[in-house]
């Protein structure tokens, strides 16, 4: 089962589908410092309480700073506790931002 998603794959999904939710799983302070413009903030600690229940049919992509660590942990938890397609973003928020900045130059 595929657990990661690349920037290119996420961009393609965003073009093709409307049922995608990107969740930045870092702290509110980290999120406020820098985040992907269309990502919501839901810290890993909140996800692991079980309060967040993804809407059926939503594709969930988790992101943290560099991709891995918290985003992988959050994706694993959500996969185990929902029937949704769940991925974590390879390269994370920083990889996404760095890639976009290179294109802007």
RAUR-V878952 format. One record per backbone hydrogen bond with DSSP energy under -1.0 kcal/mol. NH is the residue of the N-H (numbers start at 1). CO is the residue of the C=O. E is the energy in kcal/mol with one decimal. If there is no record, write none. Layout:
BEGIN
((NH CO E) (NH CO E))
END
This chain:
BEGIN
((5 88 -1.9) (10 6 -2.5) (11 7 -2.7) (12 8 -2.1) (13 9 -2.5) (14 10 -2.7) (15 11 -1.5) (16 12 -2.1) (17 13 -2.8) (21 59 -2.9) (23 61 -2.9) (24 40 -3.6) (25 63 -2.7) (31 27 -2.7) (32 28 -2.8) (33 29 -1.5) (34 30 -1.7) (39 36 -2.3) (40 22 -2.6) (42 24 -2.4) (44 25 -2.3) (46 43 -1.0) (47 43 -2.1) (48 44 -2.5) (49 46 -1.3) (50 47 -1.8) (58 55 -2.1) (59 19 -3.2) (60 85 -2.5) (61 21 -2.7) (62 87 -2.7) (63 23 -2.5) (71 68 -1.6) (73 69 -2.4) (74 70 -2.8) (75 71 -2.4) (76 72 -2.4) (77 73 -2.3) (78 74 -2.6) (79 75 -2.6) (80 76 -2.2) (81 77 -1.1) (87 60 -2.5) (88 3 -2.0) (89 62 -3.0) (90 5 -2.8) (92 89 -1.5) (93 64 -3.2) (94 65 -2.9) (95 91 -2.3) (96 92 -2.1) (97 93 -2.8) (98 94 -2.7) (99 95 -2.1) (100 96 -2.2) (101 97 -2.5) (102 98 -2.0) (103 99 -1.6) (104 100 -1.4))
END
